[in-house]
Amino acid sequence: MNNIEKLQKLMQQSDIADCALITSDINRRYFTDMKSSAGTLLVLKNAAYLIIDFRYIEKARAVASGCEVILQTELHEQINAIFEAENVSACAVESDCITIAQFGSIKEKLSCKLLSDGRLSKAINSLRAVKTPEEISKIKQAQKIAEAGFEHILNFIKVGRTEKEIQLELDYFMLKNGAETLSFDTIALTGSSTSMPHGVPSERQVQSGDFVLLDFGAVYDGYHSDMTRTVAVGQPSDKMKEVYDIVLSAQKNALAKIKAGMTGSACDSLARTLIKLKGYGENFGHSLGHGVGLEIHEAPTASQRSIDVLESGMVVTVEPGIYIAGEFGVRIEDFVVVGENGCENLTNAPKELIVL
C-alpha cells in the first residue's frame, strides 16, 4: 500500500472530507515520491490527481506514483472540473501548512466547501510519524553520513579553531560525502557558548579546557538525521566531567526503557527525573526529543506535556542536556526507532566523553 492509498483508507474510514487538497512541498513529496517547489495534489477516496506546471511535468510523469499527473493550465478551473466530475462537496486543506490569507484566496476560487478543522493535518501527521522500512533505510544512510562527519571533525578541532571554522568544515564534509543538504544549520559552540542550547557559531576560538558542542545532521533522499555530541579539548574540570556523566546516565536510562505504548511525557521523565535528582532540573529546559523524518522536527514529541503515544516504527530523538549559564553546557543526542519491546538506536558514534 502506497502513501496515497494509506490516506485514502483513512478518508474512507473517517469523516475527513471527500477530497484532500495538498500543497505543501513536504507532504506532496511524501505522497508522490517527487521533490518539487510547486504542484497541487488532490486525493479523493478512490482517485488522486497531481496538477503541476510545465517546469516539472516531465519529471512528474516519470517519478510521481499513485496519482494521475495533469499539466497545469488554469489551476482553479481544473480543480473545480475534478470536483464536479467526482461529485466533491467538501475538501479539506492542510491546516498546519496554510496561512489564513492562502485559505481565503483558495476559498474564493473553488466551488466546494473548504474544511480547515485540522483533521487532514492530523491524519497526515499520524501517517508520517510511523516510518516504513524504506524510510528507515534512508534515515540510516543519512546518519552514516553524519557520523562520518563527526569522525572527520574530531581530527579538525583543536585550540585556536573558531566555531565557524568547525561548522563550515563539518558542513563541507557532509555535503561532499553524500548529503543532499543539511538537516538544519549546524551548531558548533565552544566554551561558555555551549550553555546556549541553540547558540549560533561565531568567531569564538576553542581554548584548552573547553567543551565543544556539535549538533548536526545530513539529509539523504529527503530524510534527515540528527545527532549531538559534546567533546572536551584539553583537560575538563571535575564539574564538567560530573555534568557530562549525569547527562550520559540520563540518556542511557531513557534509551534502555523507551518502547511502544509509552507517552511522550513518560519518555521525557526517564531522563528528566534523574537530572532533577542530581540537582540540575532547572538546567534542562527543553524536551527530551522529537520525531525525525522528511522534516527535522515532526510528530511525535517527547516533552513534559506530550500526550503523544509512541508506536512501533516511529523515529524519535533522545537528547537530554544540562546548561549552566556563563559556564558550559552538555547535550548528548541519539535517535531511535521505537519497537514493541524497546528501541533500536540508529546512532553508532561514541558518546563516552572524548578528550581531544
Secondary structure in CASP SS format (residue, H / E / C, confidence):
PFRMAT SS
TARGET T0000
AUTHOR 0000-0000-0000
METHOD secondary structure of the structure
MODEL  1
M C 1.00
N C 1.00
N H 1.00
I H 1.00
E H 1.00
K H 1.00
L H 1.00
Q H 1.00
K H 1.00
L H 1.00
M H 1.00
Q H 1.00
Q H 1.00
S C 1.00
D C 1.00
I C 1.00
A C 1.00
D C 1.00
C E 1.00
A E 1.00
L E 1.00
I E 1.00
T C 1.00
S C 1.00
D H 1.00
I H 1.00
N H 1.00
R H 1.00
R H 1.00
Y H 1.00
F H 1.00
T H 1.00
D C 1.00
M C 1.00
K C 1.00
S C 1.00
S C 1.00
A C 1.00
G C 1.00
T E 1.00
L E 1.00
L E 1.00
V E 1.00
L E 1.00
K C 1.00
N C 1.00
A C 1.00
A E 1.00
Y E 1.00
L E 1.00
I E 1.00
I E 1.00
D C 1.00
F H 1.00
R H 1.00
Y H 1.00
I H 1.00
E H 1.00
K H 1.00
A H 1.00
R H 1.00
A H 1.00
V H 1.00
A C 1.00
S C 1.00
G C 1.00
C C 1.00
E E 1.00
V E 1.00
I E 1.00
L E 1.00
Q C 1.00
T C 1.00
E C 1.00
L H 1.00
H H 1.00
E H 1.00
Q H 1.00
I H 1.00
N H 1.00
A H 1.00
I H 1.00
F H 1.00
E H 1.00
A H 1.00
E H 1.00
N C 1.00
V C 1.00
S C 1.00
A E 1.00
C E 1.00
A E 1.00
V E 1.00
E C 1.00
S C 1.00
D C 1.00
C C 1.00
I C 1.00
T C 1.00
I H 1.00
A H 1.00
Q H 1.00
F H 1.00
G H 1.00
S H 1.00
I H 1.00
K H 1.00
E H 1.00
K H 1.00
L C 1.00
S C 1.00
C C 1.00
K E 1.00
L E 1.00
L E 1.00
S C 1.00
D C 1.00
G C 1.00
R H 1.00
L H 1.00
S H 1.00
K H 1.00
A H 1.00
I H 1.00
N H 1.00
S H 1.00
L H 1.00
R H 1.00
A H 1.00
V E 1.00
K C 1.00
T C 1.00
P H 1.00
E H 1.00
E H 1.00
I H 1.00
S H 1.00
K H 1.00
I H 1.00
K H 1.00
Q H 1.00
A H 1.00
Q H 1.00
K H 1.00
I H 1.00
A H 1.00
E H 1.00
A H 1.00
G H 1.00
F H 1.00
E H 1.00
H H 1.00
I H 1.00
L H 1.00
N C 1.00
F C 1.00
I C 1.00
K C 1.00
V C 1.00
G C 1.00
R C 1.00
T E 1.00
E H 1.00
K H 1.00
E H 1.00
I H 1.00
Q H 1.00
L H 1.00
E H 1.00
L H 1.00
D H 1.00
Y H 1.00
F H 1.00
M H 1.00
L H 1.00
K H 1.00
N C 1.00
G C 1.00
A C 1.00
E C 1.00
T E 1.00
L E 1.00
S C 1.00
F C 1.00
D C 1.00
T C 1.00
I E 1.00
A E 1.00
L E 1.00
T E 1.00
G H 1.00
S H 1.00
S H 1.00
T H 1.00
S H 1.00
M C 1.00
P C 1.00
H C 1.00
G C 1.00
V C 1.00
P C 1.00
S C 1.00
E C 1.00
R C 1.00
Q E 1.00
V C 1.00
Q C 1.00
S C 1.00
G C 1.00
D E 1.00
F E 1.00
V E 1.00
L E 1.00
L E 1.00
D E 1.00
F E 1.00
G C 1.00
A E 1.00
V E 1.00
Y E 1.00
D C 1.00
G C 1.00
Y E 1.00
H E 1.00
S C 1.00
D C 1.00
M E 1.00
T E 1.00
R E 1.00
T E 1.00
V E 1.00
A E 1.00
V E 1.00
G C 1.00
Q C 1.00
P C 1.00
S C 1.00
D H 1.00
K H 1.00
M H 1.00
K H 1.00
E H 1.00
V H 1.00
Y H 1.00
D H 1.00
I H 1.00
V H 1.00
L H 1.00
S H 1.00
A H 1.00
Q H 1.00
K H 1.00
N H 1.00
A H 1.00
L H 1.00
A H 1.00
K H 1.00
I C 1.00
K C 1.00
A C 1.00
G C 1.00
M C 1.00
T E 1.00
G H 1.00
S H 1.00
A H 1.00
C H 1.00
D H 1.00
S H 1.00
L H 1.00
A H 1.00
R H 1.00
T H 1.00
L H 1.00
I H 1.00
K H 1.00
L H 1.00
K C 1.00
G C 1.00
Y C 1.00
G H 1.00
E H 1.00
N H 1.00
F C 1.00
G C 1.00
H C 1.00
S C 1.00
L C 1.00
G E 1.00
H E 1.00
G E 1.00
V C 1.00
G C 1.00
L C 1.00
E C 1.00
I C 1.00
H C 1.00
E E 1.00
A E 1.00
P E 1.00
T E 1.00
A E 1.00
S C 1.00
Q C 1.00
R C 1.00
S C 1.00
I C 1.00
D C 1.00
V E 1.00
L C 1.00
E C 1.00
S C 1.00
G C 1.00
M E 1.00
V E 1.00
V E 1.00
T E 1.00
V E 1.00
E C 1.00
P C 1.00
G E 1.00
I E 1.00
Y E 1.00
I E 1.00
A C 1.00
G C 1.00
E C 1.00
F E 1.00
G E 1.00
V E 1.00
R E 1.00
I C 1.00
E E 1.00
D E 1.00
F E 1.00
V E 1.00
V E 1.00
V E 1.00
G C 1.00
E C 1.00
N C 1.00
G C 1.00
C E 1.00
E E 1.00
N E 1.00
L C 1.00
T C 1.00
N C 1.00
A C 1.00
P C 1.00
K C 1.00
E C 1.00
L C 1.00
I C 1.00
V E 1.00
L C 1.00
END
